[in-house]
Amino acid sequence: MNWKKELKSWAIILGVFGFLYLMDWHTPVMGKIQSVVLATGLFTPNVDKEEKLFEDFNYMAQFKDLNGNPVNLESYRGKTIFINLWATWCPPCRAEMPHIASLQEKLKEEENIAFLMVSLDQNIDKAKKYIEDKAFTFPVVHASYGLNSSFKHESIPTTMVISPEGKMVFRQEGMSNFDSEEFRNFLLSL
């Protein structure tokens, strides 16, 4: 083995990652790479889980929209709600957002299905700038007042689907490509 060549290869790899990190490009670059992986269809949500959740969802929550106006979760009661917890600093969150945007675009005429992207960024302005830069049109709110127990999560992104009857019927931690026919049919069937 040629150690000199091996060390040079590792130095180049570490140099590239170091450069991305120092330029603060690591999050968008990793998010873009992960989004390409999601587009392959390798990571799709499993809506046929044997163990269904069906736990009661707590609607007692208030958020701020990106303009600082209050949004009461109670106003979503009676609809199927797709909720995604995310942050701008999270590459997997960034990776799945274009696919969620595509799903929302396909279902925007469905009056009984609502989308709610909940930003966990400390600074609401970071979330606002990111959404504006990407021109996403789905509703985004900020968890300015914290989260209740129904939003418990160990990692982000975390996605939940709440039925019109107020039951959590889907919950997943980690990224997925939600823009699949199977998942659209799942949302439409509730």
Backbone hydrogen bonds, N-H to C=O, Kabsch-Sander energy under -0.5 kcal/mol:
donor,donor_aa,acceptor,acceptor_aa,energy
3,W,1,M,-1.0
6,E,2,N,-2.1
7,L,3,W,-2.8
8,K,4,K,-1.9
9,S,5,K,-2.2
10,W,6,E,-2.2
11,A,7,L,-2.3
12,I,8,K,-2.0
13,I,9,S,-2.2
14,L,10,W,-2.8
15,G,11,A,-2.2
16,V,12,I,-2.4
17,F,13,I,-2.2
18,G,14,L,-2.7
19,F,15,G,-2.5
20,L,16,V,-2.5
21,Y,17,F,-2.3
22,L,18,G,-2.9
23,M,19,F,-2.2
24,D,21,Y,-1.3
25,W,20,L,-3.0
26,H,20,L,-1.1
29,V,25,W,-2.4
30,M,26,H,-2.6
31,G,27,T,-2.5
32,K,28,P,-2.3
33,I,29,V,-2.4
34,Q,30,M,-2.6
35,S,31,G,-2.1
36,V,32,K,-2.0
37,V,33,I,-1.9
38,L,34,Q,-2.5
39,A,35,S,-2.0
40,T,36,V,-0.7
40,T,37,V,-1.1
41,G,38,L,-1.9
42,L,37,V,-0.7
44,T,42,L,-0.7
47,V,45,P,-0.9
52,K,50,E,-0.9
54,F,168,M,-1.4
55,E,168,M,-0.9
57,F,166,G,-2.7
59,Y,57,F,-0.8
61,A,59,Y,-2.1
63,F,71,V,-2.8
64,K,142,H,-1.8
65,D,69,N,-3.1
66,L,140,V,-0.7
68,G,65,D,-2.3
71,V,63,F,-2.8
73,L,61,A,-2.5
73,L,71,V,-0.6
75,S,72,N,-1.7
76,Y,73,L,-2.3
77,R,74,E,-1.6
79,K,76,Y,-1.6
80,T,112,N,-3.2
81,I,79,K,-0.5
81,I,162,I,-2.3
82,F,80,T,-0.5
82,F,114,A,-3.1
83,I,81,I,-0.7
83,I,160,M,-3.0
84,N,116,L,-2.1
85,L,158,T,-3.2
86,W,84,N,-0.5
86,W,118,V,-2.3
90,C,87,A,-1.4
94,R,90,C,-2.1
95,A,91,P,-2.3
96,E,92,P,-1.8
97,M,93,C,-1.2
100,I,96,E,-2.2
101,A,97,M,-2.8
102,S,98,P,-1.8
103,L,99,H,-2.1
104,Q,100,I,-2.9
105,E,101,A,-2.2
106,K,102,S,-1.9
107,L,103,L,-1.3
108,K,104,Q,-0.6
108,K,105,E,-0.7
110,E,107,L,-1.9
111,E,109,E,-0.9
113,I,110,E,-1.5
114,A,80,T,-3.3
116,L,82,F,-2.7
117,M,139,P,-2.5
118,V,84,N,-3.2
118,V,116,L,-0.7
119,S,117,M,-0.7
119,S,141,V,-3.5
120,L,86,W,-2.9
124,I,122,Q,-0.6
126,K,123,N,-0.9
127,A,123,N,-1.1
128,K,124,I,-2.3
129,K,125,D,-2.5
130,Y,126,K,-2.3
131,I,127,A,-2.6
132,E,128,K,-2.4
133,D,129,K,-2.8
134,K,130,Y,-2.0
135,A,131,I,-0.9
136,F,131,I,-1.6
141,V,117,M,-2.9
142,H,64,K,-3.3
143,A,119,S,-2.3
144,S,142,H,-2.1
145,Y,62,Q,-0.5
146,G,143,A,-1.3
151,F,148,N,-1.8
152,K,149,S,-1.5
158,T,85,L,-1.3
159,T,172,Q,-3.1
160,M,83,I,-2.8
161,V,170,F,-2.2
162,I,81,I,-2.4
163,S,167,K,-3.2
166,G,163,S,-2.2
168,M,55,E,-3.1
169,V,161,V,-2.3
169,V,167,K,-0.8
170,F,161,V,-1.2
172,Q,159,T,-2.6
174,G,157,P,-3.7
177,N,43,F,-3.0
178,F,176,S,-1.0
180,S,178,F,-2.0
184,R,180,S,-2.6
185,N,181,E,-2.7
186,F,182,E,-1.9
187,L,183,F,-2.4
188,L,184,R,-2.5
189,S,185,N,-1.6
190,L,187,L,-1.0
